[in-house]
Amino acid sequence: MSSILTNTSAMTALQSLSNTNKSLSLTQNRIATGYRVNSAEDNAAYWSIATTMKSDRGALSTVKDALGLGAATIDVAYTGMNAAIDVTKEIKNKLVAARQPGVDREKIQSEITELQNQLTSIADSSVFSGENWLSVDSSATGYNATKTMIASFSRSGGSVSVGTLSIDVDSVKLFDGNDQSGILDSTDTTANGGVDYAVSDLDISSLTDTDNDLADLEQMIGYVDDAISGMTTAASNLGAIKQRTTMQSEFVGALMSAIDRGVGALIDADMNEESTKLQALQVQQALGIQALSIANQNSQSILSLFR
């Protein structure tokens, strides 16, 4: 039945065109933004998961930055420790040379004094971002012998946790301004002369060739050698924690990439698929407009019946 009140063909064509335009708008939006799920209304579950994971990914980025800062601090301490070991070895060599009877120990002491000054300079200069692990003052306000750095961020259910790496500064410090408990400023007492000394301030200029003085000198050599062993152990500990920090930083970087891939799989648009859809929908839109135009023209033919 032909009717001038109800154009069924035009209504059908209009509904089809509206659906096509809606799909076309959605596809164009995906192509423009690159997202298949751009808001909660697109897919509430995927959007919620992706938003949470993006937040966690940002936290991991901060963790990686913190690990980089911690690694730099460790590297500075490690570099300073190695330099101090080399200088202390030179002090030991000078003491061994001073063991030879008849040598001028005052001149040797002048060289040792300069080496001791160098040790102090090395420890004081081993600073990164305000952190100095080689020269400390354990009586300072807020001092904590255990240094921690953020190492990980994880989520389990609805709760999050932050992991840390710890470094015991007391095991690597060379100088402690509070109680002289560092490797280089801790004191020993000569067995015969009863003189207190440390690697950083020992003085052999007054020692003679007597058996007692030579025995005290040998005691100093042994004490300096023990200090070198202590610094070697400390450097090994710093090297181990530095290696772990590097490995953790690499893992966090890989984890961030994995999260990016997971989030992309949830919400990213497949541009190959969307471009194909766009071409098809553009054709459907053109055909829909043509069909609607034809349906509208059908009612015009009724006029010919009244001529």
Order of alpha helices (4+ residues) and beta strands (2+ residues): alpha-alpha-alpha-beta-beta-beta-beta-beta-beta-beta-beta-alpha-alpha
